[in-house]
Amino acid sequence: MYCKKNHSTDQVPCIECQDLIRYADTRLERCKFGDEKPVCKDCVVHCYSKEQREKMKTVMKWSGPRMIYLHPLFALVHLFDSRH
């Protein structure tokens, strides 16, 4: 969603966003908390590098408010997860 609106390439997601997705997937796979992992902002272990954390913040800040309209179920699940 973020890439489609903010990066002008023919390929969606673009290479940069694909790299960020792969990075996030790798971090989730290697998380020591497993299925009990809290949302990143509440986690005591910050496993993202500073640069990748800033990129993810940018994507999430842009996408979050728009998720409620385009993917309401995902938005509600994410909101619930962040509260518990």
PDB file with one MODEL, atoms N, CA, C and O in Angstrom:
MODEL        1
ATOM      1  N   MET A   1       0.838  -1.185   0.000  1.00  0.00           N
ATOM      2  CA  MET A   1       0.000   0.000   0.000  1.00  0.00           C
ATOM      3  C   MET A   1       0.887   1.253   0.000  1.00  0.00           C
ATOM      4  O   MET A   1       0.687   2.166  -0.801  1.00  0.00           O
ATOM      5  N   TYR A   2       1.850   1.281   0.895  1.00  0.00           N
ATOM      6  CA  TYR A   2       2.771   2.421   0.987  1.00  0.00           C
ATOM      7  C   TYR A   2       3.578   2.551  -0.307  1.00  0.00           C
ATOM      8  O   TYR A   2       3.678   3.639  -0.874  1.00  0.00           O
ATOM      9  N   CYS A   3       4.139   1.465  -0.760  1.00  0.00           N
ATOM     10  CA  CYS A   3       4.996   1.489  -1.946  1.00  0.00           C
ATOM     11  C   CYS A   3       4.209   1.939  -3.170  1.00  0.00           C
ATOM     12  O   CYS A   3       4.689   2.759  -3.953  1.00  0.00           O
ATOM     13  N   LYS A   4       3.025   1.415  -3.331  1.00  0.00           N
ATOM     14  CA  LYS A   4       2.213   1.736  -4.502  1.00  0.00           C
ATOM     15  C   LYS A   4       1.941   3.234  -4.604  1.00  0.00           C
ATOM     16  O   LYS A   4       1.913   3.780  -5.706  1.00  0.00           O
ATOM     17  N   LYS A   5       1.743   3.898  -3.480  1.00  0.00           N
ATOM     18  CA  LYS A   5       1.421   5.326  -3.474  1.00  0.00           C
ATOM     19  C   LYS A   5       2.637   6.240  -3.378  1.00  0.00           C
ATOM     20  O   LYS A   5       2.553   7.411  -3.748  1.00  0.00           O
ATOM     21  N   ASN A   6       3.765   5.729  -2.890  1.00  0.00           N
ATOM     22  CA  ASN A   6       4.912   6.600  -2.626  1.00  0.00           C
ATOM     23  C   ASN A   6       6.142   6.354  -3.495  1.00  0.00           C
ATOM     24  O   ASN A   6       7.026   7.207  -3.565  1.00  0.00           O
ATOM     25  N   HIS A   7       6.209   5.222  -4.145  1.00  0.00           N
ATOM     26  CA  HIS A   7       7.355   4.920  -4.998  1.00  0.00           C
ATOM     27  C   HIS A   7       6.863   4.760  -6.424  1.00  0.00           C
ATOM     28  O   HIS A   7       5.968   3.961  -6.699  1.00  0.00           O
ATOM     29  N   SER A   8       7.444   5.513  -7.310  1.00  0.00           N
ATOM     30  CA  SER A   8       6.983   5.481  -8.698  1.00  0.00           C
ATOM     31  C   SER A   8       7.824   4.499  -9.517  1.00  0.00           C
ATOM     32  O   SER A   8       8.741   4.885 -10.242  1.00  0.00           O
ATOM     33  N   THR A   9       7.482   3.234  -9.377  1.00  0.00           N
ATOM     34  CA  THR A   9       8.129   2.201 -10.172  1.00  0.00           C
ATOM     35  C   THR A   9       7.040   1.312 -10.774  1.00  0.00           C
ATOM     36  O   THR A   9       5.900   1.300 -10.311  1.00  0.00           O
ATOM     37  N   ASP A  10       7.411   0.589 -11.792  1.00  0.00           N
ATOM     38  CA  ASP A  10       6.457  -0.341 -12.402  1.00  0.00           C
ATOM     39  C   ASP A  10       6.272  -1.586 -11.544  1.00  0.00           C
ATOM     40  O   ASP A  10       5.243  -2.257 -11.619  1.00  0.00           O
ATOM     41  N   GLN A  11       7.263  -1.882 -10.741  1.00  0.00           N
ATOM     42  CA  GLN A  11       7.247  -3.072  -9.909  1.00  0.00           C
ATOM     43  C   GLN A  11       6.761  -2.714  -8.508  1.00  0.00           C
ATOM     44  O   GLN A  11       7.347  -1.865  -7.837  1.00  0.00           O
ATOM     45  N   VAL A  12       5.688  -3.369  -8.076  1.00  0.00           N
ATOM     46  CA  VAL A  12       5.160  -3.135  -6.724  1.00  0.00           C
ATOM     47  C   VAL A  12       5.111  -4.466  -6.009  1.00  0.00           C
ATOM     48  O   VAL A  12       4.480  -5.388  -6.527  1.00  0.00           O
ATOM     49  N   PRO A  13       5.727  -4.630  -4.863  1.00  0.00           N
ATOM     50  CA  PRO A  13       6.578  -3.642  -4.221  1.00  0.00           C
ATOM     51  C   PRO A  13       7.920  -3.491  -4.932  1.00  0.00           C
ATOM     52  O   PRO A  13       8.413  -4.402  -5.596  1.00  0.00           O
ATOM     53  N   CYS A  14       8.487  -2.296  -4.760  1.00  0.00           N
ATOM     54  CA  CYS A  14       9.782  -2.002  -5.378  1.00  0.00           C
ATOM     55  C   CYS A  14      10.888  -2.781  -4.654  1.00  0.00           C
ATOM     56  O   CYS A  14      10.638  -3.436  -3.641  1.00  0.00           O
ATOM     57  N   ILE A  15      12.081  -2.703  -5.175  1.00  0.00           N
ATOM     58  CA  ILE A  15      13.221  -3.428  -4.592  1.00  0.00           C
ATOM     59  C   ILE A  15      13.450  -3.008  -3.143  1.00  0.00           C
ATOM     60  O   ILE A  15      13.677  -3.852  -2.276  1.00  0.00           O
ATOM     61  N   GLU A  16      13.390  -1.707  -2.881  1.00  0.00           N
ATOM     62  CA  GLU A  16      13.609  -1.204  -1.518  1.00  0.00           C
ATOM     63  C   GLU A  16      12.566  -1.772  -0.559  1.00  0.00           C
ATOM     64  O   GLU A  16      12.906  -2.197   0.545  1.00  0.00           O
ATOM     65  N   CYS A  17      11.312  -1.779  -0.969  1.00  0.00           N
ATOM     66  CA  CYS A  17      10.248  -2.301  -0.106  1.00  0.00           C
ATOM     67  C   CYS A  17      10.336  -3.817   0.030  1.00  0.00           C
ATOM     68  O   CYS A  17      10.035  -4.362   1.092  1.00  0.00           O
ATOM     69  N   GLN A  18      10.743  -4.499  -1.032  1.00  0.00           N
ATOM     70  CA  GLN A  18      10.951  -5.947  -0.947  1.00  0.00           C
ATOM     71  C   GLN A  18      12.027  -6.261   0.080  1.00  0.00           C
ATOM     72  O   GLN A  18      11.896  -7.205   0.859  1.00  0.00           O
ATOM     73  N   ASP A  19      13.086  -5.470   0.079  1.00  0.00           N
ATOM     74  CA  ASP A  19      14.164  -5.662   1.054  1.00  0.00           C
ATOM     75  C   ASP A  19      13.660  -5.449   2.474  1.00  0.00           C
ATOM     76  O   ASP A  19      14.017  -6.203   3.379  1.00  0.00           O
ATOM     77  N   LEU A  20      12.836  -4.434   2.676  1.00  0.00           N
ATOM     78  CA  LEU A  20      12.285  -4.168   4.007  1.00  0.00           C
ATOM     79  C   LEU A  20      11.374  -5.312   4.457  1.00  0.00           C
ATOM     80  O   LEU A  20      11.406  -5.707   5.622  1.00  0.00           O
ATOM     81  N   ILE A  21      10.571  -5.838   3.549  1.00  0.00           N
ATOM     82  CA  ILE A  21       9.688  -6.965   3.868  1.00  0.00           C
ATOM     83  C   ILE A  21      10.511  -8.193   4.240  1.00  0.00           C
ATOM     84  O   ILE A  21      10.214  -8.868   5.226  1.00  0.00           O
ATOM     85  N   ARG A  22      11.544  -8.483   3.451  1.00  0.00           N
ATOM     86  CA  ARG A  22      12.416  -9.626   3.758  1.00  0.00           C
ATOM     87  C   ARG A  22      13.102  -9.447   5.109  1.00  0.00           C
ATOM     88  O   ARG A  22      13.209 -10.391   5.891  1.00  0.00           O
ATOM     89  N   TYR A  23      13.561  -8.234   5.372  1.00  0.00           N
ATOM     90  CA  TYR A  23      14.217  -7.937   6.648  1.00  0.00           C
ATOM     91  C   TYR A  23      13.252  -8.189   7.809  1.00  0.00           C
ATOM     92  O   TYR A  23      13.615  -8.827   8.798  1.00  0.00           O
ATOM     93  N   ALA A  24      12.022  -7.683   7.682  1.00  0.00           N
ATOM     94  CA  ALA A  24      11.026  -7.862   8.738  1.00  0.00           C
ATOM     95  C   ALA A  24      10.692  -9.339   8.933  1.00  0.00           C
ATOM     96  O   ALA A  24      10.578  -9.804  10.067  1.00  0.00           O
ATOM     97  N   ASP A  25      10.534 -10.075   7.842  1.00  0.00           N
ATOM     98  CA  ASP A  25      10.251 -11.510   7.941  1.00  0.00           C
ATOM     99  C   ASP A  25      11.375 -12.252   8.652  1.00  0.00           C
ATOM    100  O   ASP A  25      11.123 -13.116   9.492  1.00  0.00           O
ATOM    101  N   THR A  26      12.610 -11.913   8.314  1.00  0.00           N
ATOM    102  CA  THR A  26      13.762 -12.550   8.956  1.00  0.00           C
ATOM    103  C   THR A  26      13.791 -12.251  10.444  1.00  0.00           C
ATOM    104  O   THR A  26      14.043 -13.141  11.258  1.00  0.00           O
ATOM    105  N   ARG A  27      13.535 -11.002  10.799  1.00  0.00           N
ATOM    106  CA  ARG A  27      13.526 -10.613  12.214  1.00  0.00           C
ATOM    107  C   ARG A  27      12.427 -11.372  12.972  1.00  0.00           C
ATOM    108  O   ARG A  27      12.648 -11.819  14.097  1.00  0.00           O
ATOM    109  N   LEU A  28      11.257 -11.515  12.365  1.00  0.00           N
ATOM    110  CA  LEU A  28      10.159 -12.241  13.011  1.00  0.00           C
ATOM    111  C   LEU A  28      10.490 -13.718  13.183  1.00  0.00           C
ATOM    112  O   LEU A  28      10.190 -14.306  14.222  1.00  0.00           O
ATOM    113  N   GLU A  29      11.107 -14.317  12.167  1.00  0.00           N
ATOM    114  CA  GLU A  29      11.486 -15.727  12.244  1.00  0.00           C
ATOM    115  C   GLU A  29      12.489 -15.981  13.357  1.00  0.00           C
ATOM    116  O   GLU A  29      12.451 -17.027  14.005  1.00  0.00           O
ATOM    117  N   ARG A  30      13.377 -15.036  13.579  1.00  0.00           N
ATOM    118  CA  ARG A  30      14.444 -15.210  14.563  1.00  0.00           C
ATOM    119  C   ARG A  30      14.097 -14.669  15.950  1.00  0.00           C
ATOM    120  O   ARG A  30      14.924 -14.722  16.860  1.00  0.00           O
ATOM    121  N   CYS A  31      12.891 -14.155  16.113  1.00  0.00           N
ATOM    122  CA  CYS A  31      12.512 -13.553  17.394  1.00  0.00           C
ATOM    123  C   CYS A  31      12.516 -14.590  18.509  1.00  0.00           C
ATOM    124  O   CYS A  31      11.932 -15.666  18.377  1.00  0.00           O
ATOM    125  N   LYS A  32      13.178 -14.253  19.601  1.00  0.00           N
ATOM    126  CA  LYS A  32      13.276 -15.201  20.709  1.00  0.00           C
ATOM    127  C   LYS A  32      11.950 -15.370  21.454  1.00  0.00           C
ATOM    128  O   LYS A  32      11.797 -16.315  22.228  1.00  0.00           O
ATOM    129  N   PHE A  33      11.001 -14.476  21.231  1.00  0.00           N
ATOM    130  CA  PHE A  33       9.708 -14.572  21.899  1.00  0.00           C
ATOM    131  C   PHE A  33       8.723 -15.467  21.156  1.00  0.00           C
ATOM    132  O   PHE A  33       7.687 -15.842  21.706  1.00  0.00           O
ATOM    133  N   GLY A  34       9.039 -15.809  19.920  1.00  0.00           N
ATOM    134  CA  GLY A  34       8.180 -16.700  19.141  1.00  0.00           C
ATOM    135  C   GLY A  34       6.772 -16.155  18.973  1.00  0.00           C
ATOM    136  O   GLY A  34       6.587 -14.985  18.636  1.00  0.00           O
ATOM    137  N   ASP A  35       5.781 -17.004  19.210  1.00  0.00           N
ATOM    138  CA  ASP A  35       4.382 -16.600  19.047  1.00  0.00           C
ATOM    139  C   ASP A  35       3.923 -15.616  20.126  1.00  0.00           C
ATOM    140  O   ASP A  35       2.881 -14.977  19.979  1.00  0.00           O
ATOM    141  N   GLU A  36       4.678 -15.493  21.185  1.00  0.00           N
ATOM    142  CA  GLU A  36       4.327 -14.592  22.288  1.00  0.00           C
ATOM    143  C   GLU A  36       4.904 -13.188  22.092  1.00  0.00           C
ATOM    144  O   GLU A  36       4.862 -12.359  23.000  1.00  0.00           O
ATOM    145  N   LYS A  37       5.434 -12.936  20.911  1.00  0.00           N
ATOM    146  CA  LYS A  37       6.079 -11.654  20.643  1.00  0.00           C
ATOM    147  C   LYS A  37       5.092 -10.501  20.764  1.00  0.00           C
ATOM    148  O   LYS A  37       4.013 -10.536  20.172  1.00  0.00           O
ATOM    149  N   PRO A  38       5.465  -9.474  21.536  1.00  0.00           N
ATOM    150  CA  PRO A  38       4.620  -8.271  21.580  1.00  0.00           C
ATOM    151  C   PRO A  38       4.826  -7.439  20.309  1.00  0.00           C
ATOM    152  O   PRO A  38       5.746  -7.705  19.536  1.00  0.00           O
ATOM    153  N   VAL A  39       3.985  -6.448  20.098  1.00  0.00           N
ATOM    154  CA  VAL A  39       4.211  -5.555  18.958  1.00  0.00           C
ATOM    155  C   VAL A  39       5.543  -4.847  19.183  1.00  0.00           C
ATOM    156  O   VAL A  39       5.965  -4.640  20.321  1.00  0.00           O
ATOM    157  N   CYS A  40       6.186  -4.487  18.103  1.00  0.00           N
ATOM    158  CA  CYS A  40       7.554  -3.956  18.178  1.00  0.00           C
ATOM    159  C   CYS A  40       7.690  -2.754  19.111  1.00  0.00           C
ATOM    160  O   CYS A  40       8.675  -2.645  19.840  1.00  0.00           O
ATOM    161  N   LYS A  41       6.702  -1.851  19.092  1.00  0.00           N
ATOM    162  CA  LYS A  41       6.841  -0.656  19.926  1.00  0.00           C
ATOM    163  C   LYS A  41       6.819  -0.984  21.421  1.00  0.00           C
ATOM    164  O   LYS A  41       7.291  -0.186  22.230  1.00  0.00           O
ATOM    165  N   ASP A  42       6.278  -2.149  21.798  1.00  0.00           N
ATOM    166  CA  ASP A  42       6.222  -2.550  23.202  1.00  0.00           C
ATOM    167  C   ASP A  42       7.263  -3.598  23.567  1.00  0.00           C
ATOM    168  O   ASP A  42       7.321  -4.035  24.717  1.00  0.00           O
ATOM    169  N   CYS A  43       8.077  -4.003  22.614  1.00  0.00           N
ATOM    170  CA  CYS A  43       9.054  -5.064  22.842  1.00  0.00           C
ATOM    171  C   CYS A  43      10.262  -4.528  23.605  1.00  0.00           C
ATOM    172  O   CYS A  43      10.696  -3.398  23.384  1.00  0.00           O
ATOM    173  N   VAL A  44      10.796  -5.348  24.501  1.00  0.00           N
ATOM    174  CA  VAL A  44      11.972  -4.943  25.278  1.00  0.00           C
ATOM    175  C   VAL A  44      13.261  -5.140  24.487  1.00  0.00           C
ATOM    176  O   VAL A  44      14.289  -4.553  24.825  1.00  0.00           O
ATOM    177  N   VAL A  45      13.217  -5.961  23.435  1.00  0.00           N
ATOM    178  CA  VAL A  45      14.375  -6.208  22.588  1.00  0.00           C
ATOM    179  C   VAL A  45      14.111  -5.564  21.229  1.00  0.00           C
ATOM    180  O   VAL A  45      13.185  -5.956  20.520  1.00  0.00           O
ATOM    181  N   HIS A  46      14.920  -4.585  20.875  1.00  0.00           N
ATOM    182  CA  HIS A  46      14.759  -3.935  19.578  1.00  0.00           C
ATOM    183  C   HIS A  46      15.711  -4.590  18.594  1.00  0.00           C
ATOM    184  O   HIS A  46      16.906  -4.296  18.577  1.00  0.00           O
ATOM    185  N   CYS A  47      15.168  -5.480  17.777  1.00  0.00           N
ATOM    186  CA  CYS A  47      16.003  -6.292  16.895  1.00  0.00           C
ATOM    187  C   CYS A  47      16.247  -5.645  15.538  1.00  0.00           C
ATOM    188  O   CYS A  47      17.090  -6.128  14.781  1.00  0.00           O
ATOM    189  N   TYR A  48      15.542  -4.576  15.208  1.00  0.00           N
ATOM    190  CA  TYR A  48      15.769  -3.884  13.935  1.00  0.00           C
ATOM    191  C   TYR A  48      16.964  -2.945  14.075  1.00  0.00           C
ATOM    192  O   TYR A  48      17.183  -2.355  15.133  1.00  0.00           O
ATOM    193  N   SER A  49      17.725  -2.815  13.009  1.00  0.00           N
ATOM    194  CA  SER A  49      18.784  -1.808  13.006  1.00  0.00           C
ATOM    195  C   SER A  49      18.110  -0.434  13.007  1.00  0.00           C
ATOM    196  O   SER A  49      16.937  -0.311  12.655  1.00  0.00           O
ATOM    197  N   LYS A  50      18.852   0.582  13.398  1.00  0.00           N
ATOM    198  CA  LYS A  50      18.271   1.924  13.487  1.00  0.00           C
ATOM    199  C   LYS A  50      17.703   2.380  12.138  1.00  0.00           C
ATOM    200  O   LYS A  50      16.615   2.951  12.074  1.00  0.00           O
ATOM    201  N   GLU A  51      18.452   2.121  11.070  1.00  0.00           N
ATOM    202  CA  GLU A  51      18.013   2.525   9.736  1.00  0.00           C
ATOM    203  C   GLU A  51      16.716   1.815   9.332  1.00  0.00           C
ATOM    204  O   GLU A  51      15.789   2.445   8.825  1.00  0.00           O
ATOM    205  N   GLN A  52      16.661   0.508   9.559  1.00  0.00           N
ATOM    206  CA  GLN A  52      15.465  -0.257   9.191  1.00  0.00           C
ATOM    207  C   GLN A  52      14.278   0.117  10.079  1.00  0.00           C
ATOM    208  O   GLN A  52      13.136   0.125   9.619  1.00  0.00           O
ATOM    209  N   ARG A  53      14.541   0.421  11.330  1.00  0.00           N
ATOM    210  CA  ARG A  53      13.471   0.844  12.243  1.00  0.00           C
ATOM    211  C   ARG A  53      12.832   2.144  11.757  1.00  0.00           C
ATOM    212  O   ARG A  53      11.611   2.294  11.800  1.00  0.00           O
ATOM    213  N   GLU A  54      13.662   3.082  11.295  1.00  0.00           N
ATOM    214  CA  GLU A  54      13.144   4.350  10.785  1.00  0.00           C
ATOM    215  C   GLU A  54      12.324   4.143   9.504  1.00  0.00           C
ATOM    216  O   GLU A  54      11.284   4.774   9.316  1.00  0.00           O
ATOM    217  N   LYS A  55      12.800   3.262   8.639  1.00  0.00           N
ATOM    218  CA  LYS A  55      12.037   2.961   7.422  1.00  0.00           C
ATOM    219  C   LYS A  55      10.685   2.365   7.771  1.00  0.00           C
ATOM    220  O   LYS A  55       9.666   2.749   7.196  1.00  0.00           O
ATOM    221  N   MET A  56      10.671   1.425   8.713  1.00  0.00           N
ATOM    222  CA  MET A  56       9.419   0.773   9.094  1.00  0.00           C
ATOM    223  C   MET A  56       8.470   1.764   9.761  1.00  0.00           C
ATOM    224  O   MET A  56       7.261   1.710   9.535  1.00  0.00           O
ATOM    225  N   LYS A  57       9.004   2.664  10.575  1.00  0.00           N
ATOM    226  CA  LYS A  57       8.160   3.695  11.194  1.00  0.00           C
ATOM    227  C   LYS A  57       7.480   4.545  10.129  1.00  0.00           C
ATOM    228  O   LYS A  57       6.290   4.847  10.226  1.00  0.00           O
ATOM    229  N   THR A  58       8.242   4.923   9.120  1.00  0.00           N
ATOM    230  CA  THR A  58       7.696   5.737   8.035  1.00  0.00           C
ATOM    231  C   THR A  58       6.553   5.003   7.341  1.00  0.00           C
ATOM    232  O   THR A  58       5.486   5.572   7.112  1.00  0.00           O
ATOM    233  N   VAL A  59       6.783   3.747   7.011  1.00  0.00           N
ATOM    234  CA  VAL A  59       5.753   2.943   6.335  1.00  0.00           C
ATOM    235  C   VAL A  59       4.524   2.800   7.232  1.00  0.00           C
ATOM    236  O   VAL A  59       3.396   2.974   6.770  1.00  0.00           O
ATOM    237  N   MET A  60       4.732   2.489   8.495  1.00  0.00           N
ATOM    238  CA  MET A  60       3.607   2.261   9.410  1.00  0.00           C
ATOM    239  C   MET A  60       2.822   3.548   9.676  1.00  0.00           C
ATOM    240  O   MET A  60       1.594   3.518   9.746  1.00  0.00           O
ATOM    241  N   LYS A  61       3.514   4.666   9.824  1.00  0.00           N
ATOM    242  CA  LYS A  61       2.813   5.940  10.050  1.00  0.00           C
ATOM    243  C   LYS A  61       1.942   6.316   8.859  1.00  0.00           C
ATOM    244  O   LYS A  61       0.852   6.865   9.019  1.00  0.00           O
ATOM    245  N   TRP A  62       2.436   6.014   7.665  1.00  0.00           N
ATOM    246  CA  TRP A  62       1.663   6.333   6.469  1.00  0.00           C
ATOM    247  C   TRP A  62       0.514   5.340   6.296  1.00  0.00           C
ATOM    248  O   TRP A  62      -0.608   5.733   5.977  1.00  0.00           O
ATOM    249  N   SER A  63       0.791   4.076   6.504  1.00  0.00           N
ATOM    250  CA  SER A  63      -0.189   3.020   6.224  1.00  0.00           C
ATOM    251  C   SER A  63      -1.262   2.892   7.293  1.00  0.00           C
ATOM    252  O   SER A  63      -2.416   2.599   6.982  1.00  0.00           O
ATOM    253  N   GLY A  64      -0.894   3.107   8.534  1.00  0.00           N
ATOM    254  CA  GLY A  64      -1.828   2.898   9.644  1.00  0.00           C
ATOM    255  C   GLY A  64      -3.184   3.562   9.477  1.00  0.00           C
ATOM    256  O   GLY A  64      -4.208   2.881   9.526  1.00  0.00           O
ATOM    257  N   PRO A  65      -3.217   4.866   9.281  1.00  0.00           N
ATOM    258  CA  PRO A  65      -4.511   5.537   9.135  1.00  0.00           C
ATOM    259  C   PRO A  65      -5.299   5.080   7.907  1.00  0.00           C
ATOM    260  O   PRO A  65      -6.528   5.157   7.895  1.00  0.00           O
ATOM    261  N   ARG A  66      -4.614   4.615   6.897  1.00  0.00           N
ATOM    262  CA  ARG A  66      -5.296   4.187   5.667  1.00  0.00           C
ATOM    263  C   ARG A  66      -5.801   2.749   5.748  1.00  0.00           C
ATOM    264  O   ARG A  66      -6.702   2.359   5.005  1.00  0.00           O
ATOM    265  N   MET A  67      -5.221   1.968   6.645  1.00  0.00           N
ATOM    266  CA  MET A  67      -5.631   0.569   6.778  1.00  0.00           C
ATOM    267  C   MET A  67      -7.089   0.435   7.182  1.00  0.00           C
ATOM    268  O   MET A  67      -7.768  -0.499   6.755  1.00  0.00           O
ATOM    269  N   ILE A  68      -7.570   1.347   7.990  1.00  0.00           N
ATOM    270  CA  ILE A  68      -8.943   1.254   8.475  1.00  0.00           C
ATOM    271  C   ILE A  68      -9.942   1.289   7.318  1.00  0.00           C
ATOM    272  O   ILE A  68     -11.021   0.704   7.414  1.00  0.00           O
ATOM    273  N   TYR A  69      -9.592   1.970   6.229  1.00  0.00           N
ATOM    274  CA  TYR A  69     -10.490   2.061   5.071  1.00  0.00           C
ATOM    275  C   TYR A  69     -10.287   0.916   4.076  1.00  0.00           C
ATOM    276  O   TYR A  69     -11.250   0.392   3.516  1.00  0.00           O
ATOM    277  N   LEU A  70      -9.031   0.536   3.862  1.00  0.00           N
ATOM    278  CA  LEU A  70      -8.745  -0.474   2.847  1.00  0.00           C
ATOM    279  C   LEU A  70      -8.758  -1.904   3.380  1.00  0.00           C
ATOM    280  O   LEU A  70      -9.124  -2.835   2.663  1.00  0.00           O
ATOM    281  N   HIS A  71      -8.359  -2.076   4.633  1.00  0.00           N
ATOM    282  CA  HIS A  71      -8.295  -3.403   5.242  1.00  0.00           C
ATOM    283  C   HIS A  71      -8.785  -3.317   6.691  1.00  0.00           C
ATOM    284  O   HIS A  71      -7.990  -3.472   7.617  1.00  0.00           O
ATOM    285  N   PRO A  72     -10.078  -3.073   6.898  1.00  0.00           N
ATOM    286  CA  PRO A  72     -10.585  -2.843   8.251  1.00  0.00           C
ATOM    287  C   PRO A  72     -10.344  -4.014   9.203  1.00  0.00           C
ATOM    288  O   PRO A  72     -10.068  -3.794  10.382  1.00  0.00           O
ATOM    289  N   LEU A  73     -10.441  -5.248   8.719  1.00  0.00           N
ATOM    290  CA  LEU A  73     -10.221  -6.391   9.598  1.00  0.00           C
ATOM    291  C   LEU A  73      -8.769  -6.446  10.073  1.00  0.00           C
ATOM    292  O   LEU A  73      -8.509  -6.661  11.256  1.00  0.00           O
ATOM    293  N   PHE A  74      -7.829  -6.253   9.154  1.00  0.00           N
ATOM    294  CA  PHE A  74      -6.415  -6.230   9.529  1.00  0.00           C
ATOM    295  C   PHE A  74      -6.138  -5.106  10.528  1.00  0.00           C
ATOM    296  O   PHE A  74      -5.386  -5.294  11.484  1.00  0.00           O
ATOM    297  N   ALA A  75      -6.736  -3.954  10.310  1.00  0.00           N
ATOM    298  CA  ALA A  75      -6.538  -2.815  11.204  1.00  0.00           C
ATOM    299  C   ALA A  75      -7.042  -3.130  12.607  1.00  0.00           C
ATOM    300  O   ALA A  75      -6.379  -2.811  13.594  1.00  0.00           O
ATOM    301  N   LEU A  76      -8.209  -3.752  12.697  1.00  0.00           N
ATOM    302  CA  LEU A  76      -8.759  -4.102  14.016  1.00  0.00           C
ATOM    303  C   LEU A  76      -7.920  -5.159  14.716  1.00  0.00           C
ATOM    304  O   LEU A  76      -7.699  -5.072  15.924  1.00  0.00           O
ATOM    305  N   VAL A  77      -7.455  -6.144  13.984  1.00  0.00           N
ATOM    306  CA  VAL A  77      -6.595  -7.173  14.577  1.00  0.00           C
ATOM    307  C   VAL A  77      -5.302  -6.545  15.083  1.00  0.00           C
ATOM    308  O   VAL A  77      -4.843  -6.869  16.178  1.00  0.00           O
ATOM    309  N   HIS A  78      -4.717  -5.657  14.300  1.00  0.00           N
ATOM    310  CA  HIS A  78      -3.476  -4.989  14.715  1.00  0.00           C
ATOM    311  C   HIS A  78      -3.720  -4.126  15.953  1.00  0.00           C
ATOM    312  O   HIS A  78      -2.902  -4.117  16.874  1.00  0.00           O
ATOM    313  N   LEU A  79      -4.817  -3.417  15.979  1.00  0.00           N
ATOM    314  CA  LEU A  79      -5.147  -2.595  17.134  1.00  0.00           C
ATOM    315  C   LEU A  79      -5.341  -3.460  18.372  1.00  0.00           C
ATOM    316  O   LEU A  79      -4.870  -3.112  19.455  1.00  0.00           O
ATOM    317  N   PHE A  80      -6.019  -4.565  18.219  1.00  0.00           N
ATOM    318  CA  PHE A  80      -6.225  -5.486  19.342  1.00  0.00           C
ATOM    319  C   PHE A  80      -4.887  -6.037  19.831  1.00  0.00           C
ATOM    320  O   PHE A  80      -4.630  -6.067  21.034  1.00  0.00           O
ATOM    321  N   ASP A  81      -4.028  -6.476  18.895  1.00  0.00           N
ATOM    322  CA  ASP A  81      -2.718  -7.007  19.267  1.00  0.00           C
ATOM    323  C   ASP A  81      -1.865  -5.977  20.000  1.00  0.00           C
ATOM    324  O   ASP A  81      -1.129  -6.322  20.925  1.00  0.00           O
ATOM    325  N   SER A  82      -1.960  -4.724  19.591  1.00  0.00           N
ATOM    326  CA  SER A  82      -1.130  -3.701  20.221  1.00  0.00           C
ATOM    327  C   SER A  82      -1.617  -3.342  21.617  1.00  0.00           C
ATOM    328  O   SER A  82      -0.864  -2.772  22.407  1.00  0.00           O
ATOM    329  N   ARG A  83      -2.858  -3.668  21.927  1.00  0.00           N
ATOM    330  CA  ARG A  83      -3.417  -3.381  23.260  1.00  0.00           C
ATOM    331  C   ARG A  83      -3.205  -4.525  24.246  1.00  0.00           C
ATOM    332  O   ARG A  83      -3.267  -4.324  25.459  1.00  0.00           O
ATOM    333  N   HIS A  84      -2.955  -5.725  23.724  1.00  0.00           N
ATOM    334  CA  HIS A  84      -2.839  -6.891  24.609  1.00  0.00           C
ATOM    335  C   HIS A  84      -1.503  -7.534  24.486  1.00  0.00           C
ATOM    336  O   HIS A  84      -1.233  -8.529  25.158  1.00  0.00           O
TER     337      HIS A  84
ENDMDL
END
